[in-house]
Every structure is written in structure tokens, then in C-alpha cells.
């Protein structure tokens, strides 16, 4: 069975692989929110966490891009 931790670990793994994986992370992020009924505050915390793990200099853009799936 796939757990919430599995979703989080996969998002972390992919975001650390590079910016080119952001779309894949975004799909998992959306699914994580939907499957586990995540509220917007927790989603914002996770988006910031993932942005901090990335090697990108535009962390604000990553957060905005991830949160775009719930707007």
C-alpha cells in the first residue's frame, strides 16, 4: 500500500534531481493534496520545503508553480 510518506519521499527525491523534474513533482503534489485531503497551510509548508530542497535559485517560482494546482 502506498502511504503519505511514500508521496513525500518521491517528491523530495525528484525535486533534488533538478528543475526539469518540477512537472513530475507538481503532479505528485496535486495527487498528494487530493488523496490525503491536505489543507492550504500544509500545502504551502510542503511547497516551501520542496523549494528549499531544489537546486534552483528561483525558490519563489517553484512554490508558486506547485501551489498553482490548488488555486
PDB file of N, CA, C and O in Angstrom:
ATOM      1  N   UNK A   1       0.837  -1.183   0.000  1.00  0.00           N
ATOM      2  CA  UNK A   1       0.000   0.000   0.000  1.00  0.00           C
ATOM      3  C   UNK A   1       0.881   1.245   0.000  1.00  0.00           C
ATOM      4  O   UNK A   1       1.891   1.305   0.700  1.00  0.00           O
ATOM      5  N   UNK A   2       0.489   2.222  -0.782  1.00  0.00           N
ATOM      6  CA  UNK A   2       1.236   3.481  -0.860  1.00  0.00           C
ATOM      7  C   UNK A   2       0.766   4.397   0.266  1.00  0.00           C
ATOM      8  O   UNK A   2      -0.432   4.579   0.480  1.00  0.00           O
ATOM      9  N   UNK A   3       1.726   4.965   0.972  1.00  0.00           N
ATOM     10  CA  UNK A   3       1.408   5.822   2.112  1.00  0.00           C
ATOM     11  C   UNK A   3       1.706   7.286   1.786  1.00  0.00           C
ATOM     12  O   UNK A   3       2.311   7.602   0.761  1.00  0.00           O
ATOM     13  N   UNK A   4       1.274   8.154   2.669  1.00  0.00           N
ATOM     14  CA  UNK A   4       1.573   9.580   2.511  1.00  0.00           C
ATOM     15  C   UNK A   4       3.080   9.812   2.519  1.00  0.00           C
ATOM     16  O   UNK A   4       3.584  10.659   1.780  1.00  0.00           O
ATOM     17  N   UNK A   5       3.784   9.080   3.333  1.00  0.00           N
ATOM     18  CA  UNK A   5       5.244   9.191   3.387  1.00  0.00           C
ATOM     19  C   UNK A   5       5.866   8.840   2.042  1.00  0.00           C
ATOM     20  O   UNK A   5       6.844   9.465   1.633  1.00  0.00           O
ATOM     21  N   UNK A   6       5.312   7.848   1.349  1.00  0.00           N
ATOM     22  CA  UNK A   6       5.812   7.483   0.022  1.00  0.00           C
ATOM     23  C   UNK A   6       5.696   8.661  -0.950  1.00  0.00           C
ATOM     24  O   UNK A   6       6.616   8.931  -1.722  1.00  0.00           O
ATOM     25  N   UNK A   7       4.562   9.355  -0.903  1.00  0.00           N
ATOM     26  CA  UNK A   7       4.364  10.520  -1.762  1.00  0.00           C
ATOM     27  C   UNK A   7       5.410  11.598  -1.452  1.00  0.00           C
ATOM     28  O   UNK A   7       6.030  12.158  -2.356  1.00  0.00           O
ATOM     29  N   UNK A   8       5.590  11.872  -0.173  1.00  0.00           N
ATOM     30  CA  UNK A   8       6.524  12.916   0.236  1.00  0.00           C
ATOM     31  C   UNK A   8       7.949  12.556  -0.158  1.00  0.00           C
ATOM     32  O   UNK A   8       8.681  13.399  -0.677  1.00  0.00           O
ATOM     33  N   UNK A   9       8.338  11.337   0.079  1.00  0.00           N
ATOM     34  CA  UNK A   9       9.690  10.904  -0.280  1.00  0.00           C
ATOM     35  C   UNK A   9       9.932  10.987  -1.784  1.00  0.00           C
ATOM     36  O   UNK A   9      11.020  11.371  -2.213  1.00  0.00           O
ATOM     37  N   UNK A  10       8.942  10.637  -2.581  1.00  0.00           N
ATOM     38  CA  UNK A  10       9.107  10.697  -4.040  1.00  0.00           C
ATOM     39  C   UNK A  10       9.230  12.146  -4.504  1.00  0.00           C
ATOM     40  O   UNK A  10      10.053  12.448  -5.368  1.00  0.00           O
ATOM     41  N   UNK A  11       8.416  13.048  -3.937  1.00  0.00           N
ATOM     42  CA  UNK A  11       8.532  14.468  -4.299  1.00  0.00           C
ATOM     43  C   UNK A  11       9.911  15.002  -3.943  1.00  0.00           C
ATOM     44  O   UNK A  11      10.521  15.723  -4.731  1.00  0.00           O
ATOM     45  N   UNK A  12      10.405  14.651  -2.759  1.00  0.00           N
ATOM     46  CA  UNK A  12      11.729  15.097  -2.331  1.00  0.00           C
ATOM     47  C   UNK A  12      12.817  14.550  -3.245  1.00  0.00           C
ATOM     48  O   UNK A  12      13.733  15.272  -3.638  1.00  0.00           O
ATOM     49  N   UNK A  13      12.709  13.288  -3.573  1.00  0.00           N
ATOM     50  CA  UNK A  13      13.698  12.648  -4.447  1.00  0.00           C
ATOM     51  C   UNK A  13      13.745  13.329  -5.820  1.00  0.00           C
ATOM     52  O   UNK A  13      14.823  13.629  -6.334  1.00  0.00           O
ATOM     53  N   UNK A  14      12.586  13.567  -6.396  1.00  0.00           N
ATOM     54  CA  UNK A  14      12.546  14.156  -7.738  1.00  0.00           C
ATOM     55  C   UNK A  14      13.000  15.612  -7.747  1.00  0.00           C
ATOM     56  O   UNK A  14      13.712  16.024  -8.663  1.00  0.00           O
ATOM     57  N   UNK A  15      12.600  16.402  -6.745  1.00  0.00           N
ATOM     58  CA  UNK A  15      12.988  17.817  -6.754  1.00  0.00           C
ATOM     59  C   UNK A  15      14.498  17.963  -6.589  1.00  0.00           C
ATOM     60  O   UNK A  15      15.090  18.922  -7.085  1.00  0.00           O
ATOM     61  N   UNK A  16      15.119  17.016  -5.893  1.00  0.00           N
ATOM     62  CA  UNK A  16      16.573  17.046  -5.735  1.00  0.00           C
ATOM     63  C   UNK A  16      17.304  16.649  -7.018  1.00  0.00           C
ATOM     64  O   UNK A  16      18.499  16.909  -7.153  1.00  0.00           O
ATOM     65  N   UNK A  17      16.598  16.025  -7.955  1.00  0.00           N
ATOM     66  CA  UNK A  17      17.197  15.616  -9.232  1.00  0.00           C
ATOM     67  C   UNK A  17      17.324  16.763 -10.219  1.00  0.00           C
ATOM     68  O   UNK A  17      18.057  16.658 -11.202  1.00  0.00           O
ATOM     69  N   UNK A  18      16.622  17.849  -9.969  1.00  0.00           N
ATOM     70  CA  UNK A  18      16.761  19.013 -10.845  1.00  0.00           C
ATOM     71  C   UNK A  18      15.433  19.629 -11.235  1.00  0.00           C
ATOM     72  O   UNK A  18      14.368  19.022 -11.121  1.00  0.00           O
ATOM     73  N   UNK A  19      15.545  20.860 -11.700  1.00  0.00           N
ATOM     74  CA  UNK A  19      14.376  21.656 -12.069  1.00  0.00           C
ATOM     75  C   UNK A  19      13.546  20.996 -13.164  1.00  0.00           C
ATOM     76  O   UNK A  19      12.332  21.189 -13.227  1.00  0.00           O
ATOM     77  N   UNK A  20      14.196  20.217 -14.028  1.00  0.00           N
ATOM     78  CA  UNK A  20      13.483  19.579 -15.127  1.00  0.00           C
ATOM     79  C   UNK A  20      12.446  18.569 -14.652  1.00  0.00           C
ATOM     80  O   UNK A  20      11.604  18.136 -15.439  1.00  0.00           O
ATOM     81  N   UNK A  21      12.493  18.193 -13.393  1.00  0.00           N
ATOM     82  CA  UNK A  21      11.520  17.258 -12.832  1.00  0.00           C
ATOM     83  C   UNK A  21      10.361  17.964 -12.126  1.00  0.00           C
ATOM     84  O   UNK A  21       9.519  17.308 -11.512  1.00  0.00           O
ATOM     85  N   UNK A  22      10.313  19.285 -12.207  1.00  0.00           N
ATOM     86  CA  UNK A  22       9.288  20.038 -11.487  1.00  0.00           C
ATOM     87  C   UNK A  22       7.876  19.638 -11.908  1.00  0.00           C
ATOM     88  O   UNK A  22       6.992  19.553 -11.055  1.00  0.00           O
ATOM     89  N   UNK A  23       7.640  19.393 -13.182  1.00  0.00           N
ATOM     90  CA  UNK A  23       6.299  18.981 -13.606  1.00  0.00           C
ATOM     91  C   UNK A  23       5.893  17.653 -12.968  1.00  0.00           C
ATOM     92  O   UNK A  23       4.745  17.487 -12.559  1.00  0.00           O
ATOM     93  N   UNK A  24       6.810  16.729 -12.885  1.00  0.00           N
ATOM     94  CA  UNK A  24       6.513  15.451 -12.234  1.00  0.00           C
ATOM     95  C   UNK A  24       6.204  15.661 -10.761  1.00  0.00           C
ATOM     96  O   UNK A  24       5.275  15.058 -10.225  1.00  0.00           O
ATOM     97  N   UNK A  25       6.980  16.513 -10.108  1.00  0.00           N
ATOM     98  CA  UNK A  25       6.734  16.827  -8.699  1.00  0.00           C
ATOM     99  C   UNK A  25       5.358  17.464  -8.544  1.00  0.00           C
ATOM    100  O   UNK A  25       4.629  17.170  -7.597  1.00  0.00           O
ATOM    101  N   UNK A  26       5.016  18.331  -9.477  1.00  0.00           N
ATOM    102  CA  UNK A  26       3.722  19.020  -9.409  1.00  0.00           C
ATOM    103  C   UNK A  26       2.564  18.026  -9.512  1.00  0.00           C
ATOM    104  O   UNK A  26       1.564  18.179  -8.811  1.00  0.00           O
ATOM    105  N   UNK A  27       2.678  17.030 -10.360  1.00  0.00           N
ATOM    106  CA  UNK A  27       1.624  16.014 -10.476  1.00  0.00           C
ATOM    107  C   UNK A  27       1.479  15.226  -9.171  1.00  0.00           C
ATOM    108  O   UNK A  27       0.368  14.965  -8.710  1.00  0.00           O
ATOM    109  N   UNK A  28       2.607  14.858  -8.593  1.00  0.00           N
ATOM    110  CA  UNK A  28       2.572  14.118  -7.330  1.00  0.00           C
ATOM    111  C   UNK A  28       2.039  15.014  -6.211  1.00  0.00           C
ATOM    112  O   UNK A  28       1.268  14.564  -5.363  1.00  0.00           O
ATOM    113  N   UNK A  29       2.449  16.273  -6.215  1.00  0.00           N
ATOM    114  CA  UNK A  29       1.990  17.247  -5.223  1.00  0.00           C
ATOM    115  C   UNK A  29       0.465  17.362  -5.262  1.00  0.00           C
ATOM    116  O   UNK A  29      -0.194  17.336  -4.223  1.00  0.00           O
ATOM    117  N   UNK A  30      -0.085  17.489  -6.470  1.00  0.00           N
ATOM    118  CA  UNK A  30      -1.543  17.573  -6.626  1.00  0.00           C
ATOM    119  C   UNK A  30      -2.224  16.311  -6.105  1.00  0.00           C
ATOM    120  O   UNK A  30      -3.213  16.386  -5.376  1.00  0.00           O
ATOM    121  N   UNK A  31      -1.693  15.162  -6.481  1.00  0.00           N
ATOM    122  CA  UNK A  31      -2.278  13.894  -6.064  1.00  0.00           C
ATOM    123  C   UNK A  31      -2.195  13.729  -4.549  1.00  0.00           C
ATOM    124  O   UNK A  31      -3.144  13.261  -3.920  1.00  0.00           O
ATOM    125  N   UNK A  32      -1.075  14.109  -3.971  1.00  0.00           N
ATOM    126  CA  UNK A  32      -0.899  14.058  -2.520  1.00  0.00           C
ATOM    127  C   UNK A  32      -1.972  14.902  -1.824  1.00  0.00           C
ATOM    128  O   UNK A  32      -2.591  14.459  -0.857  1.00  0.00           O
ATOM    129  N   UNK A  33      -2.181  16.108  -2.321  1.00  0.00           N
ATOM    130  CA  UNK A  33      -3.198  17.000  -1.744  1.00  0.00           C
ATOM    131  C   UNK A  33      -4.585  16.360  -1.821  1.00  0.00           C
ATOM    132  O   UNK A  33      -5.336  16.372  -0.846  1.00  0.00           O
ATOM    133  N   UNK A  34      -4.914  15.807  -2.976  1.00  0.00           N
ATOM    134  CA  UNK A  34      -6.235  15.227  -3.180  1.00  0.00           C
ATOM    135  C   UNK A  34      -6.445  13.939  -2.378  1.00  0.00           C
ATOM    136  O   UNK A  34      -7.481  13.773  -1.735  1.00  0.00           O
ATOM    137  N   UNK A  35      -5.483  13.044  -2.411  1.00  0.00           N
ATOM    138  CA  UNK A  35      -5.632  11.756  -1.734  1.00  0.00           C
ATOM    139  C   UNK A  35      -5.677  11.880  -0.217  1.00  0.00           C
ATOM    140  O   UNK A  35      -6.397  11.142   0.454  1.00  0.00           O
ATOM    141  N   UNK A  36      -4.905  12.814   0.314  1.00  0.00           N
ATOM    142  CA  UNK A  36      -4.781  12.908   1.766  1.00  0.00           C
ATOM    143  C   UNK A  36      -5.483  14.140   2.339  1.00  0.00           C
ATOM    144  O   UNK A  36      -5.285  14.492   3.502  1.00  0.00           O
ATOM    145  N   UNK A  37      -6.305  14.791   1.514  1.00  0.00           N
ATOM    146  CA  UNK A  37      -7.122  15.928   1.946  1.00  0.00           C
ATOM    147  C   UNK A  37      -6.289  16.969   2.696  1.00  0.00           C
ATOM    148  O   UNK A  37      -6.604  17.347   3.824  1.00  0.00           O
ATOM    149  N   UNK A  38      -5.225  17.418   2.042  1.00  0.00           N
ATOM    150  CA  UNK A  38      -4.283  18.366   2.630  1.00  0.00           C
ATOM    151  C   UNK A  38      -4.845  19.781   2.538  1.00  0.00           C
ATOM    152  O   UNK A  38      -5.330  20.188   1.483  1.00  0.00           O
ATOM    153  N   UNK A  39      -4.785  20.528   3.630  1.00  0.00           N
ATOM    154  CA  UNK A  39      -5.281  21.910   3.595  1.00  0.00           C
ATOM    155  C   UNK A  39      -4.207  22.837   3.026  1.00  0.00           C
ATOM    156  O   UNK A  39      -3.052  22.442   2.866  1.00  0.00           O
ATOM    157  N   UNK A  40      -4.597  24.059   2.726  1.00  0.00           N
ATOM    158  CA  UNK A  40      -3.704  25.002   2.042  1.00  0.00           C
ATOM    159  C   UNK A  40      -2.489  25.376   2.881  1.00  0.00           C
ATOM    160  O   UNK A  40      -1.423  25.637   2.323  1.00  0.00           O
ATOM    161  N   UNK A  41      -2.614  25.411   4.190  1.00  0.00           N
ATOM    162  CA  UNK A  41      -1.466  25.748   5.040  1.00  0.00           C
ATOM    163  C   UNK A  41      -0.388  24.662   4.974  1.00  0.00           C
ATOM    164  O   UNK A  41       0.802  24.957   4.870  1.00  0.00           O
ATOM    165  N   UNK A  42      -0.821  23.418   5.035  1.00  0.00           N
ATOM    166  CA  UNK A  42       0.127  22.302   4.943  1.00  0.00           C
ATOM    167  C   UNK A  42       0.733  22.244   3.536  1.00  0.00           C
ATOM    168  O   UNK A  42       1.921  21.962   3.380  1.00  0.00           O
ATOM    169  N   UNK A  43      -0.083  22.509   2.520  1.00  0.00           N
ATOM    170  CA  UNK A  43       0.421  22.520   1.140  1.00  0.00           C
ATOM    171  C   UNK A  43       1.491  23.592   0.971  1.00  0.00           C
ATOM    172  O   UNK A  43       2.502  23.362   0.307  1.00  0.00           O
ATOM    173  N   UNK A  44       1.273  24.759   1.568  1.00  0.00           N
ATOM    174  CA  UNK A  44       2.266  25.841   1.493  1.00  0.00           C
ATOM    175  C   UNK A  44       3.563  25.424   2.188  1.00  0.00           C
ATOM    176  O   UNK A  44       4.651  25.669   1.668  1.00  0.00           O
ATOM    177  N   UNK A  45       3.454  24.804   3.343  1.00  0.00           N
ATOM    178  CA  UNK A  45       4.649  24.323   4.048  1.00  0.00           C
ATOM    179  C   UNK A  45       5.425  23.326   3.199  1.00  0.00           C
ATOM    180  O   UNK A  45       6.651  23.395   3.111  1.00  0.00           O
ATOM    181  N   UNK A  46       4.701  22.395   2.574  1.00  0.00           N
ATOM    182  CA  UNK A  46       5.370  21.396   1.739  1.00  0.00           C
ATOM    183  C   UNK A  46       5.999  22.035   0.505  1.00  0.00           C
ATOM    184  O   UNK A  46       7.110  21.672   0.120  1.00  0.00           O
ATOM    185  N   UNK A  47       5.306  22.978  -0.113  1.00  0.00           N
ATOM    186  CA  UNK A  47       5.853  23.660  -1.290  1.00  0.00           C
ATOM    187  C   UNK A  47       7.144  24.380  -0.929  1.00  0.00           C
ATOM    188  O   UNK A  47       8.108  24.341  -1.693  1.00  0.00           O
ATOM    189  N   UNK A  48       7.173  25.031   0.219  1.00  0.00           N
ATOM    190  CA  UNK A  48       8.396  25.704   0.664  1.00  0.00           C
ATOM    191  C   UNK A  48       9.501  24.701   0.959  1.00  0.00           C
ATOM    192  O   UNK A  48      10.661  24.932   0.615  1.00  0.00           O
ATOM    193  N   UNK A  49       9.150  23.603   1.585  1.00  0.00           N
ATOM    194  CA  UNK A  49      10.124  22.549   1.877  1.00  0.00           C
ATOM    195  C   UNK A  49      10.742  22.019   0.576  1.00  0.00           C
ATOM    196  O   UNK A  49      11.960  21.874   0.474  1.00  0.00           O
ATOM    197  N   UNK A  50       9.902  21.738  -0.398  1.00  0.00           N
ATOM    198  CA  UNK A  50      10.401  21.218  -1.670  1.00  0.00           C
ATOM    199  C   UNK A  50      11.263  22.244  -2.396  1.00  0.00           C
ATOM    200  O   UNK A  50      12.285  21.896  -2.987  1.00  0.00           O
ATOM    201  N   UNK A  51      10.853  23.498  -2.352  1.00  0.00           N
ATOM    202  CA  UNK A  51      11.643  24.557  -2.998  1.00  0.00           C
ATOM    203  C   UNK A  51      13.023  24.653  -2.357  1.00  0.00           C
ATOM    204  O   UNK A  51      14.020  24.859  -3.049  1.00  0.00           O
ATOM    205  N   UNK A  52      13.080  24.506  -1.052  1.00  0.00           N
ATOM    206  CA  UNK A  52      14.370  24.570  -0.359  1.00  0.00           C
ATOM    207  C   UNK A  52      15.269  23.391  -0.703  1.00  0.00           C
ATOM    208  O   UNK A  52      16.492  23.508  -0.642  1.00  0.00           O
ATOM    209  N   UNK A  53      14.680  22.266  -1.061  1.00  0.00           N
ATOM    210  CA  UNK A  53      15.473  21.092  -1.452  1.00  0.00           C
ATOM    211  C   UNK A  53      16.005  21.206  -2.880  1.00  0.00           C
ATOM    212  O   UNK A  53      16.968  20.534  -3.247  1.00  0.00           O
ATOM    213  N   UNK A  54      15.380  22.049  -3.669  1.00  0.00           N
ATOM    214  CA  UNK A  54      15.756  22.146  -5.084  1.00  0.00           C
ATOM    215  C   UNK A  54      17.077  22.878  -5.238  1.00  0.00           C
ATOM    216  O   UNK A  54      17.520  23.599  -4.344  1.00  0.00           O
ATOM    217  N   UNK A  55      17.692  22.675  -6.392  1.00  0.00           N
ATOM    218  CA  UNK A  55      18.944  23.376  -6.679  1.00  0.00           C
ATOM    219  C   UNK A  55      18.695  24.685  -7.429  1.00  0.00           C
ATOM    220  O   UNK A  55      19.635  25.337  -7.883  1.00  0.00           O
ATOM    221  N   UNK A  56      17.454  25.052  -7.552  1.00  0.00           N
ATOM    222  CA  UNK A  56      17.076  26.254  -8.286  1.00  0.00           C
ATOM    223  C   UNK A  56      17.289  27.503  -7.428  1.00  0.00           C
ATOM    224  O   UNK A  56      17.196  27.456  -6.201  1.00  0.00           O
ATOM    225  N   UNK A  57      17.571  28.600  -8.090  1.00  0.00           N
ATOM    226  CA  UNK A  57      17.713  29.873  -7.382  1.00  0.00           C
ATOM    227  C   UNK A  57      16.379  30.595  -7.271  1.00  0.00           C
ATOM    228  O   UNK A  57      16.257  31.560  -6.516  1.00  0.00           O
ATOM    229  N   UNK A  58      15.390  30.143  -8.008  1.00  0.00           N
ATOM    230  CA  UNK A  58      14.076  30.798  -8.001  1.00  0.00           C
ATOM    231  C   UNK A  58      13.082  29.996  -7.159  1.00  0.00           C
ATOM    232  O   UNK A  58      12.110  29.446  -7.676  1.00  0.00           O
ATOM    233  N   UNK A  59      13.343  29.943  -5.883  1.00  0.00           N
ATOM    234  CA  UNK A  59      12.512  29.151  -4.975  1.00  0.00           C
ATOM    235  C   UNK A  59      11.074  29.677  -4.910  1.00  0.00           C
ATOM    236  O   UNK A  59      10.134  28.896  -4.767  1.00  0.00           O
ATOM    237  N   UNK A  60      10.904  30.987  -5.013  1.00  0.00           N
ATOM    238  CA  UNK A  60       9.571  31.578  -5.007  1.00  0.00           C
ATOM    239  C   UNK A  60       8.770  31.093  -6.203  1.00  0.00           C
ATOM    240  O   UNK A  60       7.575  30.825  -6.082  1.00  0.00           O
ATOM    241  N   UNK A  61       9.415  30.979  -7.357  1.00  0.00           N
ATOM    242  CA  UNK A  61       8.740  30.476  -8.559  1.00  0.00           C
ATOM    243  C   UNK A  61       8.310  29.022  -8.385  1.00  0.00           C
ATOM    244  O   UNK A  61       7.234  28.632  -8.840  1.00  0.00           O
ATOM    245  N   UNK A  62       9.138  28.232  -7.736  1.00  0.00           N
ATOM    246  CA  UNK A  62       8.794  26.830  -7.510  1.00  0.00           C
ATOM    247  C   UNK A  62       7.583  26.727  -6.602  1.00  0.00           C
ATOM    248  O   UNK A  62       6.667  25.949  -6.870  1.00  0.00           O
ATOM    249  N   UNK A  63       7.572  27.503  -5.531  1.00  0.00           N
ATOM    250  CA  UNK A  63       6.426  27.495  -4.609  1.00  0.00           C
ATOM    251  C   UNK A  63       5.160  27.901  -5.346  1.00  0.00           C
ATOM    252  O   UNK A  63       4.123  27.253  -5.205  1.00  0.00           O
ATOM    253  N   UNK A  64       5.238  28.968  -6.132  1.00  0.00           N
ATOM    254  CA  UNK A  64       4.074  29.431  -6.888  1.00  0.00           C
ATOM    255  C   UNK A  64       3.603  28.383  -7.878  1.00  0.00           C
ATOM    256  O   UNK A  64       2.403  28.154  -8.025  1.00  0.00           O
ATOM    257  N   UNK A  65       4.536  27.754  -8.550  1.00  0.00           N
ATOM    258  CA  UNK A  65       4.186  26.724  -9.537  1.00  0.00           C
ATOM    259  C   UNK A  65       3.511  25.541  -8.862  1.00  0.00           C
ATOM    260  O   UNK A  65       2.504  25.041  -9.362  1.00  0.00           O
ATOM    261  N   UNK A  66       4.042  25.089  -7.749  1.00  0.00           N
ATOM    262  CA  UNK A  66       3.422  23.969  -7.043  1.00  0.00           C
ATOM    263  C   UNK A  66       2.036  24.329  -6.530  1.00  0.00           C
ATOM    264  O   UNK A  66       1.100  23.538  -6.653  1.00  0.00           O
ATOM    265  N   UNK A  67       1.902  25.510  -5.960  1.00  0.00           N
ATOM    266  CA  UNK A  67       0.605  25.913  -5.414  1.00  0.00           C
ATOM    267  C   UNK A  67      -0.421  26.213  -6.489  1.00  0.00           C
ATOM    268  O   UNK A  67      -1.612  26.305  -6.189  1.00  0.00           O
ATOM    269  N   UNK A  68       0.004  26.367  -7.721  1.00  0.00           N
ATOM    270  CA  UNK A  68      -0.938  26.657  -8.809  1.00  0.00           C
ATOM    271  C   UNK A  68      -1.933  25.516  -9.021  1.00  0.00           C
ATOM    272  O   UNK A  68      -2.999  25.727  -9.600  1.00  0.00           O
ATOM    273  N   UNK A  69      -1.597  24.323  -8.563  1.00  0.00           N
ATOM    274  CA  UNK A  69      -2.504  23.178  -8.745  1.00  0.00           C
ATOM    275  C   UNK A  69      -3.722  23.248  -7.820  1.00  0.00           C
ATOM    276  O   UNK A  69      -4.697  22.526  -8.029  1.00  0.00           O
ATOM    277  N   UNK A  70      -3.675  24.104  -6.808  1.00  0.00           N
ATOM    278  CA  UNK A  70      -4.807  24.190  -5.887  1.00  0.00           C
ATOM    279  C   UNK A  70      -5.551  25.506  -5.982  1.00  0.00           C
ATOM    280  O   UNK A  70      -6.506  25.724  -5.236  1.00  0.00           O
ATOM    281  N   UNK A  71      -5.146  26.378  -6.866  1.00  0.00           N
ATOM    282  CA  UNK A  71      -5.808  27.682  -6.985  1.00  0.00           C
ATOM    283  C   UNK A  71      -6.968  27.620  -7.929  1.00  0.00           C
ATOM    284  O   UNK A  71      -7.640  28.627  -8.149  1.00  0.00           O
TER     285      UNK A  71
END
